[in-house]
Amino acid sequence: DATGFAAMNDAGDVQVQKASCRALYFNQHRGYIRPETRTLILHTRLATQGKPAFPENNHPVIAGDVHCVHNGHVTNDAELFRLSERSRVGQVDSEAIPALIASKGWDNRTEALESVEGAFAVALFSVKHPGELTLAKGDWSPLVYVQTRHLLVWASTRQAIENAYRAVLGSPPSYRRFEYLTPGVMLNVRNGDLSKGRFTVKREVYIPKKTVSTPSRIAVRYEWSEDGKLDRWEYYDDKGQL
């Protein structure tokens, strides 16, 4: 439903472009990304909350000095805006993440992420801290990355990275080079140096509502305890593995 990018150089200059169209069409008409770019975050969006016709709902989402791309759905975005003491610019739930980080400060982004409830995998940068990037994973949403001598590349799936390599850079790295972030892990990059940190994932409380069993697996439907509106299925094989 929408595509966009934000590119930052070592001076903190940022180039942003986004549009309510598929990546195929976006790439045919987008602006030229500046060659001095160090950090580039990109996103393609399947719209859920917030109509893609309005640019403020599309990614990267921006609040203050923080730019963010987010995969997932924040279920406590109204609470996060109250904590940030900021007003919404758009309607998309993702905006609450950079809003809270901008309010608490870049150096306190770990604390901010611990307040986020729902599914999320994010890439973040601040124009006040050029040369820095944070990747973080909460519940559910996947995040995979690969580091080479000159590049750190990430996406929701390994296949997306391999496809991008074949289209732009040539043969992708061996599958053994790919690493998957687990819930509660942050990957912080500063001028090419990587370090990992941890944060506590704020998990939703689900109540089992229905169980369906077959010879090969068991399916359990969970309902969110606060309002009963969100539910999910978990599937277990005959050995009890999720």
Buried (B, 14 or more C-beta within 10 A) or exposed (E): BBBBBBBBBEEBEBBBBBBBBEBEEBEEEBEEEEEEBBBBBBBBBEBEBBBBEBBBBBBBBBBBBBBBBBBBBBBBBEBBBEBBEBEBBBEBBBBBBBBBBBBBBBEEBBBBBBBBBBBBBBBBBBBEBBBBBBBBBBBBBBBBBBBEEEEBBBBBEBEBBBEBBEEEEEEBBEEEEBBEBEBBBBBBBEEEEEEEBEBEBBEBEBEEEEEEEEEEBBEBBBBBEEEEEBEEEEEBEEEEEE
